[in-house]
Structures are given as structure tokens and as C-alpha cells.
Amino acid sequence: MVDFLTFKTFISPSLLVIMYIGGALVMPVVSYYISKWIVTRYFSKQKALFYANTTPKQRLVILLMFLGCFLCMEIMWRIMFEFVVAYFDMHAALMKL
């Protein structure tokens, strides 16, 4: 308890893992609802035109582009947390010196 109160023990590394998992699971759901909101708010009238003016191949390319963006978003989420965990590992290694 004394180590916790004097900041010799960090709770952040454990919390980071929990926040990463929670964010990785919640991010797809939130991005889906945000995209649905944007489409209904701004493109509800153009939605029928989109399907009328594009071929199935073009729609597949657009879908693959969105999936690629989603994959990059998840990878960047992981890299962000790895950077912070590495910072705590460096701190622990330096404290041993």
C-alpha cells in the first residue's frame, strides 16, 4: 500500500490492457453507428442514387477500402497502447539501475 501511495507501483500498465481490450471491442460498434448516422443525416436521398450509379464491382472496391481503413484504425490503436506500455517498461528498467 505504501508503494502505491508513493507512486513506486503503477496501476497504469494493468489499466492499459483493460482499456485496450475494451476499446478494440467497442470501436467497431461505435464506428458502425457513427457511419449509419452520417449516411442517414447527410446522404439519405443520395443513397438510392449511389446504388443506381455504381456497379457491384465498384461497391466491392469501396467496401474493401473501408475495411482497409478499419484495419489501419485497429492497428494504430494497438500501436498507441504498445508505445505507452513500452514507456512503462523503460521506466521499470531504469529504476532497476
Buried (B, 14 or more C-beta within 10 A) or exposed (E): EEEEEEEEEBEEBEEBEEEBEEBEEEBEEEBEEEEEEEEEEEEEEEEEEEEEEEEEEEEEEEEEEEEEEBEEEBEEBEEEBEEBBEEEEEEEEEEEE
